[in-house]
Amino acid sequence: MELDRDEVAKIANRLKRAQGQLAGVIRMLDEGRDCEELVTQLSAVSRALDRAGFAIIATGMRQCLVRPEGAADDEATALDVQKLEKLFLSLA
């Protein structure tokens, strides 16, 4: 499955922000910051990663739920749905 370039750019930006947040958490840890602050920031990083994952799956669903080119029946589509469902549940 190949994702739309515009969607990929948005997801990449989201992941870069999460990467910056994670670097901040590591810095806070090195500085000996308060546990509550660390957990709050780590939770924000986790949510950002989850959102990126869901965005990838949602983009894939929009593209793959349309009958694949050359598919003779609905079997190919059903397999894509099963794969996407498995990916979705892996983030839950």
N, C-alpha and C positions, 0 to 999 in steps of 0.2 A: 504494500500500500504506500503510495507516495502522497504526501500531504501538500496542500496548497501553500505556495511560497509566502503569501501574505500572512497566512495563519502561522507558519513556521517562524517568521520574523517576530510576531507578537509573542509566541511561546518562548523563543530564545531570549527576548528582552525580559520576560517574567523570570526565567531561570537565571539570568545574569543578576537581576535584583536579588533573588534568593541567595545567590553566591555571595553577593556583597553583605547580605544580612548574616550569613553563616560566618563570614570572616569577622564580622563584628562580634558575634557570639564567642568565637575563639579568642579574640582580643580581650573581651570582658572576662573570660575565664582566666586568661593569663594575668590579668590585672587584679584578680581576686575579688571581683564584683559580687554583689549580693546574689544569693541563690534564687530568690524570687525574680529578680531582673533577668537572670540567665534563662530561667525556665520560660518566662514571658517571651523573650526574644527567640528562643529555640522553637517555641510554639508557633510564632509568626513565620519562621523559616519552613517549618513543617507544612503549614497551611499553604504557603506559596508553592511548595513543591507539589502538594496535592492538586492545587488548582492547575498547575502546568500539566500534570498527568491527565486530569479530566479534560483539559482543553485539547490535548492530543487525541484522546479517545473520541471526544465530541466531533472533532474535525474528521477523524476517520469514519465515524458513523455517518456523517453527512455524505462522504464520498463513497463508502462501501455499501450502504444500504440501497443504493441505486443498482439495478441489475448490472453486473460486471459485463464489460464488452465481450461478446462472443459466447456468453453463457447460454447453454441450450435449455436449461430449466432453472428452477428456483434453488436447486441444491447448492450451487456455488454461493449464492447470496446467503443461504442458511448457514453455511460454514463460516462466512465472514462475520455474521451476527454472533455465532458462538465464540469465535475468537475475540471479538470486541467485548462481549459480555465477560469473558474470562479476564481480559485486561482490566475492565472496569472494576470487577470484584477484587482484583489484586490490590487496588488502591483503597478499598474499603477497610 
